[in-house]
Amino acid sequence: RLKSAIRKVVDTYRTQVRLTPSQNLILADIPEEDIEGIDQILQKHGVSATHEKSPIRSATMACPALPTCGLAMAESERYLPGLIDRVEGLLQSRGMDREEIIVRMTGCPNGCARPYMAELGLVGNGVNQYQLWLGGTPNLQRLARPYVEKLPLDDLEKTLEPLLLSWKAAGGRRSFGDHIEKLGDQEVSALLTASA
């Protein structure tokens, strides 16, 4: 659907197409009068434009993992949409639904989706087990640190909730990754231990 939609948009409107390092596709240099027509083509093909997605969903990335990659120890790309639904639900239930968190998920420690630079990184470490990396920055210029060696995805909400509430209590002025960095290893570990 996406390829057909992009082909139709480019053939019809002669837009420029750019690929980003975060696996996004940008339609560039679009005159204002063409936006509605392009949106209609995308909708007809079942493709959502970024402005219709939540900030957190627009900032996520995953590697292909299972069943495509022989190195994968856990799911990634196929699980990411449902995982983001859960994180969005957690944020929404806490009144934080407009917050953005850079999430990266990979099926193995090779880290093809760059989880080690994300604000919240999940690295496959066994069947339904993930390392939890925290503290990167939105611009991906600071390395995250590992805090949980084997996090079952079923425990995701109860693990993240104390961190998100701490972030909200701090006023949310900093990014999530900067908040984790400011808290420091001991405080983050204490919040994670409290959730266990």
C-alpha positions as CSV (number, residue, x, y, z in Angstrom):
1,R,0.0,0.0,0.0
2,L,2.7,2.5,0.9
3,K,4.7,1.9,-2.2
4,S,1.6,2.2,-4.4
5,A,0.6,5.4,-2.6
6,I,4.0,7.0,-2.9
7,R,4.2,6.1,-6.6
8,K,0.8,7.7,-7.3
9,V,1.8,10.8,-5.4
10,V,5.1,11.2,-7.2
11,D,3.6,10.5,-10.6
12,T,0.7,12.9,-10.0
13,Y,2.4,15.8,-8.1
14,R,6.1,15.4,-9.0
15,T,7.1,15.7,-5.3
16,Q,10.6,15.1,-4.0
17,V,11.0,12.0,-1.8
18,R,13.6,11.9,1.0
19,L,14.6,9.0,3.2
20,T,15.8,9.7,6.8
21,P,18.2,7.8,9.0
22,S,15.2,7.2,11.3
23,Q,13.5,5.2,8.6
24,N,11.0,7.9,7.7
25,L,10.0,9.0,4.3
26,I,9.5,12.7,3.6
27,L,7.5,14.1,0.7
28,A,9.2,17.5,0.3
29,D,8.6,20.8,-1.5
30,I,4.8,20.4,-1.7
31,P,2.8,23.5,-2.7
32,E,0.0,24.3,-0.3
33,E,-2.6,23.7,-3.0
34,D,-1.4,20.0,-3.5
35,I,-1.6,18.9,0.2
36,E,-5.3,18.0,0.1
37,G,-4.9,15.9,-3.0
38,I,-1.9,14.1,-1.6
39,D,-3.7,13.4,1.6
40,Q,-6.6,11.9,-0.4
41,I,-4.3,9.6,-2.3
42,L,-2.7,8.5,1.0
43,Q,-6.1,7.8,2.6
44,K,-7.3,5.9,-0.5
45,H,-4.3,3.6,-0.1
46,G,-4.8,3.3,3.7
47,V,-1.6,5.2,4.5
48,S,-1.6,7.7,7.4
49,A,0.3,10.9,7.2
50,T,2.6,11.7,10.1
51,H,0.5,14.6,11.3
52,E,-2.3,12.1,12.1
53,K,-0.1,10.0,14.4
54,S,0.8,10.6,18.0
55,P,4.3,12.1,18.8
56,I,5.5,8.8,20.3
57,R,4.4,6.7,17.3
58,S,6.1,9.0,14.9
59,A,9.4,8.7,16.7
60,T,9.6,4.9,16.9
61,M,11.8,2.5,15.0
62,A,12.3,-1.3,15.0
63,C,14.5,-3.8,13.2
64,P,12.8,-6.6,11.2
65,A,13.8,-9.3,13.8
66,L,11.7,-12.5,13.7
67,P,11.1,-14.3,11.3
68,T,13.3,-12.4,8.8
69,C,16.6,-12.1,10.7
70,G,18.5,-15.2,11.7
71,L,20.2,-13.3,14.6
72,A,16.9,-12.3,16.3
73,M,16.2,-13.8,19.8
74,A,12.9,-11.9,20.2
75,E,10.2,-10.0,18.2
76,S,10.6,-6.4,17.2
77,E,9.0,-5.0,14.1
78,R,5.8,-7.1,14.4
79,Y,5.4,-6.3,18.1
80,L,6.2,-2.6,18.0
81,P,2.8,-1.3,16.9
82,G,1.1,-3.1,19.8
83,L,3.8,-2.1,22.2
84,I,3.4,1.6,21.2
85,D,-0.4,1.2,21.7
86,R,0.4,0.1,25.3
87,V,2.8,3.0,25.9
88,E,0.4,5.5,24.5
89,G,-2.4,4.0,26.7
90,L,-0.2,4.4,29.7
91,L,0.7,8.0,28.8
92,Q,-2.9,8.8,28.1
93,S,-4.2,7.4,31.4
94,R,-1.7,9.6,33.2
95,G,-2.6,12.8,31.2
96,M,0.6,12.7,29.2
97,D,-0.7,11.8,25.8
98,R,1.1,14.6,23.9
99,E,4.5,13.7,25.2
100,E,7.1,12.3,22.8
101,I,9.5,9.6,23.7
102,I,12.0,8.2,21.3
103,V,11.5,4.4,21.4
104,R,13.7,1.9,19.6
105,M,13.2,-1.9,19.6
106,T,15.5,-4.7,18.3
107,G,15.3,-8.4,18.4
108,C,19.0,-8.9,19.4
109,P,22.0,-7.1,20.8
110,N,23.2,-6.1,17.4
111,G,21.0,-3.1,17.8
112,C,20.1,-2.4,14.1
113,A,17.4,0.1,15.1
114,R,19.9,2.0,17.4
115,P,18.2,1.3,20.8
116,Y,21.4,2.3,22.6
117,M,20.8,5.9,21.7
118,A,17.0,6.0,22.4
119,E,15.3,7.5,25.3
120,L,13.6,4.1,25.8
121,G,15.3,1.1,24.1
122,L,14.3,-2.5,24.1
123,V,16.8,-5.1,23.1
124,G,15.8,-8.7,22.5
125,N,17.5,-11.0,25.0
126,G,15.5,-14.2,24.8
127,V,11.9,-15.3,24.1
128,N,9.7,-12.4,25.2
129,Q,12.7,-11.0,27.2
130,Y,14.2,-7.6,26.6
131,Q,17.0,-5.5,28.0
132,L,15.6,-2.1,29.0
133,W,17.9,0.8,28.1
134,L,17.0,4.3,29.2
135,G,18.4,7.9,29.1
136,G,19.3,8.6,25.5
137,T,18.3,12.0,24.0
138,P,15.7,13.0,21.4
139,N,18.5,14.0,19.0
140,L,20.2,10.6,19.6
141,Q,23.5,12.2,20.8
142,R,23.8,10.5,24.2
143,L,24.1,6.8,24.9
144,A,21.4,5.2,27.0
145,R,22.3,2.8,29.8
146,P,21.0,-0.7,30.5
147,Y,18.8,-0.8,33.6
148,V,16.9,-4.2,33.3
149,E,18.6,-7.3,31.9
150,K,15.5,-9.4,31.2
151,L,12.2,-7.5,31.1
152,P,9.2,-9.6,30.0
153,L,7.0,-7.5,27.8
154,D,4.0,-8.4,30.0
155,D,5.6,-6.2,32.7
156,L,6.2,-3.2,30.5
157,E,3.5,-0.9,32.0
158,K,4.2,-1.6,35.6
159,T,7.9,-1.1,34.9
160,L,7.5,2.2,33.1
161,E,4.8,3.7,35.2
162,P,7.0,4.9,38.1
163,L,9.4,6.5,35.7
164,L,6.6,8.3,33.8
165,L,5.0,9.5,37.0
166,S,8.4,10.8,38.1
167,W,8.8,12.6,34.8
168,K,5.3,14.1,35.1
169,A,5.9,15.2,38.7
170,A,9.1,17.0,37.5
171,G,6.9,19.1,35.2
172,G,7.8,17.4,31.9
173,R,10.0,20.3,30.9
174,R,12.9,18.0,30.1
175,S,12.7,15.2,27.6
176,F,12.1,11.8,29.0
177,G,15.8,10.8,28.4
178,D,17.0,14.0,30.0
179,H,14.8,13.3,33.0
180,I,16.3,9.8,33.4
181,E,19.8,11.3,33.1
182,K,19.0,14.0,35.7
183,L,17.5,11.4,38.1
184,G,20.8,9.4,38.0
185,D,21.4,5.7,38.2
186,Q,20.5,5.1,41.8
187,E,17.1,6.9,41.7
188,V,16.1,5.2,38.4
189,S,17.1,1.8,39.8
190,A,15.1,2.6,42.9
191,L,12.0,3.5,40.8
192,L,12.4,0.3,38.8
193,T,12.8,-1.8,41.9
194,A,9.7,-0.3,43.4
195,S,7.8,-1.5,40.3
196,A,9.0,-5.1,40.6
